[in-house]
Amino acid sequence: MIKTDILIIGAGPTGLFTVFEAGLLKLKCHLIDALPYPGGQCSEIYPKKPIYDIPAYPEILAGDLTTKLLEQIKSFKPGFTLGERAETIQKLDDNTFVVTTNRGTKHQAPVVAIAGGLGSFEPRKPPISNIANYEGKGVEYMIRDPEIYRDKKVLIAGGGDSALDWSIFLANVASEVTLVHRRNEFRGALDSVDKVQELKNAGKISLITPAEVKGIEGDTHVSGVSIIRNKDEKISLKVDHFIPLFGLSPKLGPIADWGLEIEKNAIKVNNSLDYQTNIPGIYAIGDVNTYPGKLKLILCGFHEATLMCQSAYQRIHPNKKYVMKYTTVGGVEGFDGTKKEAPKAVVKKIE
Protein backbone atom coordinates (compact mmCIF):
# COMPACT_ATOMS: atom_id res chain seq x y z
CA MET A 1 0.00 0.00 0.00
CA ILE A 2 1.43 3.35 -1.07
CA LYS A 3 0.37 6.07 1.39
CA THR A 4 0.50 9.80 0.73
CA ASP A 5 -1.27 13.06 1.60
CA ILE A 6 -2.60 13.88 -1.88
CA LEU A 7 -3.03 11.20 -4.53
CA ILE A 8 -2.99 12.81 -7.98
CA ILE A 9 -4.56 10.99 -10.92
CA GLY A 10 -2.71 12.29 -13.97
CA ALA A 11 0.88 13.48 -14.33
CA GLY A 12 0.31 16.20 -16.90
CA PRO A 13 1.21 19.87 -16.31
CA THR A 14 -1.65 20.47 -13.85
CA GLY A 15 -0.86 17.34 -11.86
CA LEU A 16 2.84 18.20 -11.73
CA PHE A 17 2.21 21.77 -10.59
CA THR A 18 -0.08 20.44 -7.86
CA VAL A 19 3.00 18.78 -6.34
CA PHE A 20 4.67 22.19 -6.03
CA GLU A 21 1.70 23.91 -4.42
CA ALA A 22 1.20 20.97 -2.05
CA GLY A 23 4.90 20.97 -1.23
CA LEU A 24 4.72 24.58 -0.07
CA LEU A 25 2.13 23.33 2.44
CA LYS A 26 4.40 20.41 3.43
CA LEU A 27 1.97 17.91 1.92
CA LYS A 28 3.36 14.81 0.22
CA CYS A 29 2.08 13.79 -3.23
CA HIS A 30 2.00 10.62 -5.31
CA LEU A 31 0.95 10.59 -8.98
CA ILE A 32 -0.65 7.84 -11.09
CA ASP A 33 -0.57 7.98 -14.88
CA ALA A 34 -1.33 5.45 -17.59
CA LEU A 35 1.56 6.79 -19.66
CA PRO A 36 5.05 5.44 -18.91
CA TYR A 37 6.40 8.94 -18.30
CA PRO A 38 5.19 12.28 -16.84
CA GLY A 39 3.89 15.13 -18.96
CA GLY A 40 0.52 13.92 -20.21
CA GLN A 41 -0.42 15.20 -23.66
CA CYS A 42 2.58 17.53 -23.62
CA SER A 43 4.87 14.49 -23.66
CA GLU A 44 2.77 11.99 -25.60
CA ILE A 45 1.05 14.01 -28.33
CA TYR A 46 2.93 17.23 -29.00
CA PRO A 47 6.26 17.49 -27.13
CA LYS A 48 7.65 19.77 -29.86
CA LYS A 49 4.59 21.99 -30.08
CA PRO A 50 5.17 25.60 -28.99
CA ILE A 51 2.90 26.93 -26.23
CA TYR A 52 2.38 30.69 -26.03
CA ASP A 53 0.23 31.30 -22.93
CA ILE A 54 2.55 30.26 -20.09
CA PRO A 55 3.46 33.32 -17.96
CA ALA A 56 7.06 34.55 -18.41
CA TYR A 57 7.54 32.34 -21.50
CA PRO A 58 6.73 34.10 -24.79
CA GLU A 59 7.12 30.62 -26.29
CA ILE A 60 7.99 27.24 -24.77
CA LEU A 61 7.86 23.76 -26.26
CA ALA A 62 5.40 21.42 -24.54
CA GLY A 63 8.16 18.93 -23.76
CA ASP A 64 10.34 21.67 -22.26
CA LEU A 65 7.43 22.78 -20.07
CA THR A 66 7.26 19.26 -18.65
CA THR A 67 11.02 19.33 -17.99
CA LYS A 68 10.75 22.67 -16.17
CA LEU A 69 7.83 21.46 -14.03
CA LEU A 70 9.77 18.33 -13.05
CA GLU A 71 12.72 20.53 -12.05
CA GLN A 72 10.40 22.74 -10.01
CA ILE A 73 9.04 19.84 -7.93
CA LYS A 74 12.27 17.83 -7.61
CA SER A 75 12.97 18.92 -4.04
CA PHE A 76 9.52 17.74 -2.91
CA LYS A 77 10.30 14.16 -4.02
CA PRO A 78 6.88 13.06 -5.29
CA GLY A 79 6.15 9.40 -5.88
CA PHE A 80 5.09 8.07 -9.28
CA THR A 81 3.11 5.03 -10.42
CA LEU A 82 3.56 5.22 -14.20
CA GLY A 83 2.27 2.94 -16.93
CA GLU A 84 -0.76 2.03 -14.80
CA ARG A 85 -4.35 3.25 -15.02
CA ALA A 86 -6.37 4.23 -11.95
CA GLU A 87 -9.15 1.64 -11.99
CA THR A 88 -11.22 1.60 -8.79
CA ILE A 89 -11.70 3.75 -5.70
CA GLN A 90 -12.90 2.77 -2.22
CA LYS A 91 -13.68 5.03 0.73
CA LEU A 92 -12.58 3.65 4.10
CA ASP A 93 -14.13 4.24 7.53
CA ASP A 94 -11.39 6.75 8.40
CA ASN A 95 -12.46 8.94 5.42
CA THR A 96 -9.38 8.06 3.39
CA PHE A 97 -9.53 6.63 -0.10
CA VAL A 98 -7.87 3.57 -1.63
CA VAL A 99 -7.26 3.76 -5.38
CA THR A 100 -6.26 0.54 -7.14
CA THR A 101 -4.69 0.48 -10.61
CA ASN A 102 -5.29 -2.00 -13.42
CA ARG A 103 -2.14 -3.81 -12.25
CA GLY A 104 -3.32 -4.11 -8.67
CA THR A 105 -1.14 -1.37 -7.13
CA LYS A 106 -2.98 0.16 -4.16
CA HIS A 107 -2.67 3.77 -3.01
CA GLN A 108 -4.17 5.34 0.12
CA ALA A 109 -4.72 9.06 0.77
CA PRO A 110 -7.18 11.39 2.53
CA VAL A 111 -7.36 13.52 -0.62
CA VAL A 112 -7.64 12.49 -4.28
CA ALA A 113 -7.03 15.08 -7.00
CA ILE A 114 -8.13 14.03 -10.48
CA ALA A 115 -5.95 15.87 -12.98
CA GLY A 116 -6.44 13.50 -15.89
CA GLY A 117 -6.68 16.13 -18.64
CA LEU A 118 -8.93 14.86 -21.40
CA GLY A 119 -8.62 11.31 -20.10
CA SER A 120 -7.96 8.61 -22.63
CA PHE A 121 -8.52 9.85 -26.15
CA GLU A 122 -8.62 9.07 -29.84
CA PRO A 123 -8.15 11.53 -32.70
CA ARG A 124 -11.25 12.60 -34.61
CA LYS A 125 -10.76 11.38 -38.16
CA PRO A 126 -12.18 12.91 -41.34
CA PRO A 127 -14.71 10.75 -43.25
CA ILE A 128 -12.32 9.61 -46.01
CA SER A 129 -12.88 5.99 -46.99
CA ASN A 130 -9.24 5.00 -47.56
CA ILE A 131 -7.60 7.11 -44.85
CA ALA A 132 -6.66 4.07 -42.72
CA ASN A 133 -4.45 2.81 -45.57
CA TYR A 134 -2.19 5.85 -45.19
CA GLU A 135 -1.96 6.12 -41.40
CA GLY A 136 1.74 6.19 -40.58
CA LYS A 137 2.45 6.58 -44.30
CA GLY A 138 1.94 10.30 -44.64
CA VAL A 139 -1.25 10.69 -42.60
CA GLU A 140 -0.62 11.79 -39.03
CA TYR A 141 -3.23 12.89 -36.49
CA MET A 142 -0.71 14.48 -34.14
CA ILE A 143 2.77 15.93 -34.50
CA ARG A 144 5.43 14.52 -32.22
CA ASP A 145 8.57 15.47 -34.16
CA PRO A 146 8.25 18.39 -36.61
CA GLU A 147 11.62 17.55 -38.13
CA ILE A 148 10.06 14.77 -40.21
CA TYR A 149 8.35 17.56 -42.18
CA ARG A 150 11.61 19.35 -42.95
CA ASP A 151 11.54 20.45 -46.63
CA LYS A 152 8.32 18.48 -47.24
CA LYS A 153 4.96 19.54 -48.68
CA VAL A 154 2.48 19.52 -45.80
CA LEU A 155 -1.29 19.94 -45.77
CA ILE A 156 -3.02 20.64 -42.45
CA ALA A 157 -6.80 20.44 -42.09
CA GLY A 158 -8.66 22.07 -39.23
CA GLY A 159 -9.77 25.40 -37.83
CA GLY A 160 -8.77 25.32 -34.16
CA ASP A 161 -5.69 26.26 -32.20
CA SER A 162 -3.69 23.13 -33.07
CA ALA A 163 -4.21 23.59 -36.80
CA LEU A 164 -3.30 27.28 -36.61
CA ASP A 165 -0.30 26.83 -34.29
CA TRP A 166 1.22 24.01 -36.33
CA SER A 167 0.67 25.88 -39.58
CA ILE A 168 2.59 28.81 -38.11
CA PHE A 169 5.36 26.60 -36.76
CA LEU A 170 5.82 24.46 -39.87
CA ALA A 171 5.93 27.52 -42.11
CA ASN A 172 9.62 27.72 -41.17
CA VAL A 173 10.21 23.97 -41.45
CA ALA A 174 8.32 22.55 -44.44
CA SER A 175 8.92 23.56 -48.04
CA GLU A 176 5.18 24.17 -48.46
CA VAL A 177 2.35 24.49 -45.91
CA THR A 178 -1.30 24.45 -46.95
CA LEU A 179 -4.09 25.01 -44.44
CA VAL A 180 -7.57 23.77 -45.35
CA HIS A 181 -10.67 24.61 -43.33
CA ARG A 182 -14.32 24.00 -44.09
CA ARG A 183 -15.25 27.53 -43.06
CA ASN A 184 -13.82 30.97 -43.73
CA GLU A 185 -13.81 31.72 -40.01
CA PHE A 186 -11.40 30.07 -37.56
CA ARG A 187 -12.19 29.20 -33.95
CA GLY A 188 -8.62 29.53 -32.62
CA ALA A 189 -6.92 32.39 -30.80
CA LEU A 190 -7.29 35.70 -32.62
CA ASP A 191 -3.55 36.30 -32.48
CA SER A 192 -2.92 32.98 -34.23
CA VAL A 193 -5.49 33.82 -36.90
CA ASP A 194 -3.67 37.11 -37.52
CA LYS A 195 -0.31 35.34 -37.77
CA VAL A 196 -1.67 32.87 -40.32
CA GLN A 197 -3.04 35.79 -42.34
CA GLU A 198 0.36 37.50 -42.23
CA LEU A 199 2.11 34.32 -43.37
CA LYS A 200 -0.45 33.90 -46.16
CA ASN A 201 0.17 37.47 -47.31
CA ALA A 202 3.92 36.78 -47.23
CA GLY A 203 3.47 33.66 -49.37
CA LYS A 204 4.64 31.27 -46.65
CA ILE A 205 1.26 29.55 -46.15
CA SER A 206 -1.42 28.64 -48.68
CA LEU A 207 -4.96 28.96 -47.35
CA ILE A 208 -7.90 27.13 -48.91
CA THR A 209 -11.37 27.94 -47.49
CA PRO A 210 -14.16 26.98 -47.32
CA ALA A 211 -12.99 23.55 -48.33
CA GLU A 212 -12.60 19.93 -47.26
CA VAL A 213 -10.18 17.15 -48.13
CA LYS A 214 -12.24 14.40 -49.76
CA GLY A 215 -9.64 11.92 -50.98
CA ILE A 216 -6.04 10.76 -50.63
CA GLU A 217 -3.74 9.59 -53.41
CA GLY A 218 -0.54 7.54 -53.38
CA ASP A 219 0.76 4.00 -53.71
CA THR A 220 2.72 3.18 -50.55
CA HIS A 221 2.79 6.76 -49.20
CA VAL A 222 0.68 9.91 -49.47
CA SER A 223 1.50 11.75 -52.69
CA GLY A 224 -1.52 14.00 -53.05
CA VAL A 225 -5.04 14.89 -51.96
CA SER A 226 -8.26 15.91 -53.61
CA ILE A 227 -10.09 18.92 -52.20
CA ILE A 228 -13.60 20.29 -52.71
CA ARG A 229 -13.89 24.06 -52.30
CA ASN A 230 -17.17 25.99 -52.29
CA LYS A 231 -19.05 22.67 -52.56
CA ASP A 232 -18.30 22.10 -56.24
CA GLU A 233 -14.77 23.28 -57.14
CA LYS A 234 -12.33 20.36 -57.33
CA ILE A 235 -8.64 20.86 -56.48
CA SER A 236 -5.86 18.30 -56.75
CA LEU A 237 -2.78 19.03 -54.68
CA LYS A 238 0.57 17.27 -54.46
CA VAL A 239 1.58 16.76 -50.81
CA ASP A 240 3.92 14.54 -48.82
CA HIS A 241 1.93 14.67 -45.56
CA PHE A 242 -1.73 15.13 -44.67
CA ILE A 243 -2.34 16.15 -41.04
CA PRO A 244 -6.03 16.37 -40.03
CA LEU A 245 -6.20 18.20 -36.71
CA PHE A 246 -9.86 17.95 -35.73
CA GLY A 247 -9.25 17.47 -32.02
CA LEU A 248 -9.51 14.47 -29.75
CA SER A 249 -12.47 12.37 -28.68
CA PRO A 250 -11.94 12.15 -24.91
CA LYS A 251 -13.06 9.34 -22.61
CA LEU A 252 -12.91 9.39 -18.81
CA GLY A 253 -12.36 5.65 -18.65
CA PRO A 254 -12.87 3.88 -15.28
CA ILE A 255 -13.14 7.24 -13.44
CA ALA A 256 -16.59 7.62 -15.00
CA ASP A 257 -17.75 4.78 -12.72
CA TRP A 258 -16.58 6.35 -9.45
CA GLY A 259 -19.93 7.94 -8.61
CA LEU A 260 -18.84 11.43 -9.66
CA GLU A 261 -21.25 13.89 -11.23
CA ILE A 262 -20.44 13.95 -14.95
CA GLU A 263 -21.48 16.48 -17.57
CA LYS A 264 -20.46 16.10 -21.23
CA ASN A 265 -17.62 13.74 -20.38
CA ALA A 266 -16.19 16.12 -17.76
CA ILE A 267 -16.39 16.09 -13.95
CA LYS A 268 -18.56 18.77 -12.37
CA VAL A 269 -16.88 20.70 -9.54
CA ASN A 270 -17.60 23.54 -7.14
CA ASN A 271 -15.58 26.37 -8.67
CA SER A 272 -16.81 28.96 -6.18
CA LEU A 273 -14.58 27.44 -3.49
CA ASP A 274 -12.08 24.67 -4.12
CA TYR A 275 -12.88 22.53 -7.23
CA GLN A 276 -14.22 19.70 -5.09
CA THR A 277 -16.53 17.15 -6.69
CA ASN A 278 -19.83 15.87 -5.32
CA ILE A 279 -17.76 13.43 -3.20
CA PRO A 280 -15.98 15.27 -0.34
CA GLY A 281 -12.24 14.70 -0.49
CA ILE A 282 -12.17 14.11 -4.25
CA TYR A 283 -11.21 17.10 -6.37
CA ALA A 284 -10.98 17.55 -10.15
CA ILE A 285 -8.63 20.12 -11.67
CA GLY A 286 -7.50 21.01 -15.16
CA ASP A 287 -9.15 19.96 -18.41
CA VAL A 288 -10.95 17.03 -16.77
CA ASN A 289 -13.38 19.28 -14.86
CA THR A 290 -16.27 21.51 -15.86
CA TYR A 291 -18.08 24.49 -14.32
CA PRO A 292 -19.72 27.68 -15.62
CA GLY A 293 -17.15 29.74 -17.51
CA LYS A 294 -14.59 26.92 -17.66
CA LEU A 295 -11.58 27.52 -19.93
CA LYS A 296 -9.45 24.53 -20.89
CA LEU A 297 -6.05 26.19 -20.51
CA ILE A 298 -2.93 24.97 -18.71
CA LEU A 299 -2.86 28.34 -16.95
CA CYS A 300 -6.34 27.73 -15.52
CA GLY A 301 -5.30 24.28 -14.34
CA PHE A 302 -2.42 25.84 -12.39
CA HIS A 303 -4.84 28.25 -10.69
CA GLU A 304 -7.26 25.46 -9.82
CA ALA A 305 -4.45 23.33 -8.39
CA THR A 306 -3.39 26.19 -6.10
CA LEU A 307 -6.84 26.66 -4.57
CA MET A 308 -7.42 22.92 -4.34
CA CYS A 309 -4.26 22.45 -2.28
CA GLN A 310 -5.40 25.08 0.22
CA SER A 311 -8.66 23.17 0.70
CA ALA A 312 -6.81 19.85 0.90
CA TYR A 313 -4.61 21.21 3.70
CA GLN A 314 -7.69 22.10 5.77
CA ARG A 315 -9.17 18.65 5.16
CA ILE A 316 -5.95 16.90 6.22
CA HIS A 317 -5.26 19.27 9.14
CA PRO A 318 -8.70 20.49 10.30
CA ASN A 319 -7.32 21.86 13.58
CA LYS A 320 -4.46 23.80 12.06
CA LYS A 321 -4.60 27.25 10.56
CA TYR A 322 -2.31 27.81 7.62
CA VAL A 323 -1.00 31.34 7.11
CA MET A 324 0.07 31.79 3.52
CA LYS A 325 3.51 33.26 2.94
CA TYR A 326 4.83 34.40 -0.40
CA THR A 327 7.74 32.27 -1.63
CA THR A 328 9.71 35.53 -2.00
CA VAL A 329 9.41 35.89 1.78
CA GLY A 330 9.53 32.33 3.07
CA GLY A 331 11.65 30.58 0.46
CA VAL A 332 10.94 27.03 -0.69
CA GLU A 333 11.68 24.00 1.46
CA GLY A 334 11.69 20.44 0.13
CA PHE A 335 11.00 17.19 1.94
CA ASP A 336 14.72 16.45 1.96
CA GLY A 337 15.27 19.34 4.37
CA THR A 338 16.99 21.60 1.85
CA LYS A 339 15.77 25.12 1.50
CA LYS A 340 16.12 27.85 -1.08
CA GLU A 341 16.20 30.98 1.02
CA ALA A 342 14.38 34.10 -0.03
CA PRO A 343 16.76 36.96 -0.89
CA LYS A 344 17.70 39.23 2.01
CA ALA A 345 16.70 42.86 1.87
CA VAL A 346 19.60 45.12 1.03
CA VAL A 347 19.75 48.54 2.68
CA LYS A 348 21.93 51.11 0.98
CA LYS A 349 22.61 54.52 2.39
CA ILE A 350 22.14 57.43 0.05
CA GLU A 351 25.07 59.81 0.37
N, C-alpha and C positions, 0 to 999 in steps of 0.2 A: 504494500500500500504506500503510495507516494502522498505525503501530506504537505500542504502549503497553506498560505493565507488566502491568496486569490488564485483560482484556477482559471486560466485564460484559454478559451477554445478559439484557436486561430492565431497564427504567428505572422500575420501580415503587419503593415506599418502601424495600424491602430493597436493591435495586440502588443507589439514590441514597445510602443511608447507608453502603454499602460504599465509596463515593468518599471519604467523610469519614475512615473508619477507615484506609483505604489512604493518604490524604493525611498523616495523622499519622506514617506510616512513610516518607514522602517517595516514595511509589509513585504513578505516574501511571495514570489510568483513562480508558477510553473505553467508552461504552455504546451498545448496539444495541437498538432497539425497533421493533416493527412499527407501533406507533401514531405519529402525527405529532407527539406531544408527550410530555414525561415525566409520570410519575405512575401509569402502569398502570391498574388497575381504579379506583383512587381518583380519577383524572381522567376515565376513559372511562365508568364505570358509575354511580358514586354520588359525584360531587364535593360534593354538598350533604348527604351522609349524616353524622350525627355519630358520632364514634368515642370510646369511653369508656375504653379501656385503654392509652392512651399516657402514660407517666410524666410527671408535672407538669402534665398537661392533664386536668382533670376532664371536659372535653368539647372536641373539636376537629373541625371539618368535614374530610372527607377531602381536599377540594381545598386547604384551608388547610394541612393537613399536608404536602402536596406542595410548596406555596410555601415553607414553613419549611425543609424539607429542601434545596430548591434554594438558599436563602439560606445555609444552613449549609455547603454545599460550594462556594460561589461562588469563594472564594479559591484553591481547588485546581484550578480551570479544567479540568474534565473535558471530553472530546470526546464528541460525540453523532452517531450515525447513526440518524436517526428516519425513520419511514415505510418501513422496510426490514426484512425478516424474515431472521434468521440461517438459512442454508440448508444449507451443507456445512461440514465441518471436516476439516483435513488436518494431520497431525503431520509436522514437518520433521526432518531429521537432527540439527539443533542442539537438539532437544527443545522447540522453540516450536511454536505452533499457528497455522494460517491459517484464519480463518473468513470465508466468502464469503456475501454476502446474495443475495436473489432478484434484486437489480438489479446484481449483479456487483461490488459494493464489497468489497474485500479488507482484512482486518484481521489483524495479526500480533502475538502476545503469548506470553510464556512461561507465563502463567496465564490460564485461562478460568473465569469464575465465572457459572454459570447461575442467574439470579435471575428466571426467567420467570413467577413466580406460578403461576396455574393453566394457563398456556399460552393457546392460543386456545380460545375457549369459546362455547357456545350456551346460551341459557336452557332449562331443563326446562319443557316446556309441559304443562298439564293435558289429559287426553283429552276435549276438548269439540269436537264435529265442526265447528262453524262459527266457532271462535275466530279463525282466520286472517282472516276477514272484518272483524274489529274491531281488528286490530292497528294501532296508530297512530290509532285512532278510539275511544279509551276503554279499550283493553286495552294495558297496558304491563308489560313483564317486568323493568324496572329503572327506578329513579327518578333522573333527572338533575337536574331542577329542581322542587323541591316546591311552588313558587309556582303551578304550573298546577293544583294541587289546592285552592287558596285558596277557601274557602266552597263546596266541592263535596262531594258524597256519595261516599265512597271505600270500596270493599271490598277488603281484603287477604286473600289466602289463603296459608297456610303456617304452619309451626310452629318454624322456626329463628330464628336471631338477626336476620336481615334483616327477617323478617315482624314480629317483636316490636319491633325498634328503630324501624322506620318507622311502626308503629302508634302508638308512644309519641310520635314526632316530629310526625306529622300530626294528632294529637289537638288540637294548638294551631293548626292551619292549616286543616284541612277543617271543613265544617259538621257532617259525620257521619263516623265511622270505624267500620267493622265488620270484625272479625277472624274468619275462618273457618278451622278446623283439623279434620282428619279424626280427631284423637284428643283426649282430654281433657288429656293430658299434653303439655307443650312440651319441645323439645330444646335450647332456647336458654339463655343465661346466667340463673341463678336470680334475680339482681337484676332483670333485664328482665321475667321472669315476674311478679315481685312488683309491679313498676311497672304492668304491664298490668292486674293484678288491682285495684290501687288506682284506676286510671283507670276500670275497669269499675264499681267500687263508687261512684265519683263521678259516674257517668253520662256520662263523656266518650268511652268506647269501648263498643261492643256486641260481645259475644263469643258466637259460635255454635259449639258443639262437642258431640259429634263430628259433623262435617258436611262435605260437599263441594259445591262449585259444579258443577252438572251442565249448565247451559245459560245462554246469553246472549241478551238481547232488545235490540231497537233497530233503527231503520231505517238511518240513515247514521252513527249513533254509539250507543255503549252507553247504554241507558236503564234496564236492570234485569237481574237474574240470577235463576235458579231454583236452589234449594238443597235438598239432601236431608239431613235430620238423623235420626240414629238409624235409618238404613237405610230408613225408610218415611215419615217426616214430610216433607211438601213445604212449602217456604217460598218465596214470591216477594218480592223486595226491589228497590226502586227505587234505582239507583245511577248515578252519572255516570262512574265509573272502576272498573275491575276490574284489580287488580294481583296476579297469581299469583307468589309468591316461593318457588319450589321449588328454588332453587339453580341452579348452572351445570353443564353437561356439558363438562368440560375435555378438551383434546386437546394433546398435546405438540408435534404438528406435526413438522417435519423433524428436530428434536432426537432424536426417538424412533429415528432411523436412524443415530445417531452411535456405536453400539456400547456405549452405557451400559447398566448393569443397571437394568431397569425393573420396578417392582412396582405394580400397580393404577394405572397411568398417572402414577406419580411416580418420581423418580430415587432409587435407593438410595444412601446415603452412610454414611461411617464417622463416627458422631456421638460416638464415644469420644475423638476427637482433633481433627479439623479440617474435617469435612463434605466430605471428598474423595470422589470417585466411584471406580469400579473402574478408571478411567483416570487415572494420576498426572498432576497438573497441571490436571485439570478438577474443579471443585468445583460443588456445587449447594446453594443456600441459599434459605431462605424456603419458600413454599407448594409449590414445585416438587419438593422433596425428601421422602424418607420414611425413617424409622428407628424403632426401638421407642420408644414414648412420645411420638411427634411430636405437636406442637400447632400448628395452622395459625393462628398469630397474628402480627401485624406485629412485636410485641415480641420474639417468638422469632426472627424473621428478622434483627432487629438484632443479637441475641446471636450468631447463627450467622455473620453477616458479620464481626463483630469477631474471632472465633477463626479464621475462614478467612483473614483478612488477615495474621494473625501467621504462619500456615503458609506463605502465599504469599511473605512476606518472606524466609523461610528458603530457599524454593525458588529465588527470584531471586538472593539473596545468600547462598549456602551457607557462605561463609567469614567472614561477619560475624555478630557476636552483637548482637542488639538488646536494649537495656535499656529496658523500658517506664517511661515517666514519666507521671504524671498530668497532664492538661491544666491543672489548677490550679497545677501547679508549673512546667511547661515552656512553657505558652502554646500557641498554635496558629499555625503558620507555613504560608503558602500558597506555591504554585509561583511566584507573582509577586514573592516576596521580602518581602512584607509580613508583619508578625507582630503578633498580639494578645498582649501580654505578660500573664503571670499577675500578679495583684495582689501588691504588696510587703507584707511583714509590717509591721505597725505596732506599735511598742513604746511603751507609755504608762506613765509613772511614777506609782505610787500615792502620793499625799501622805499 
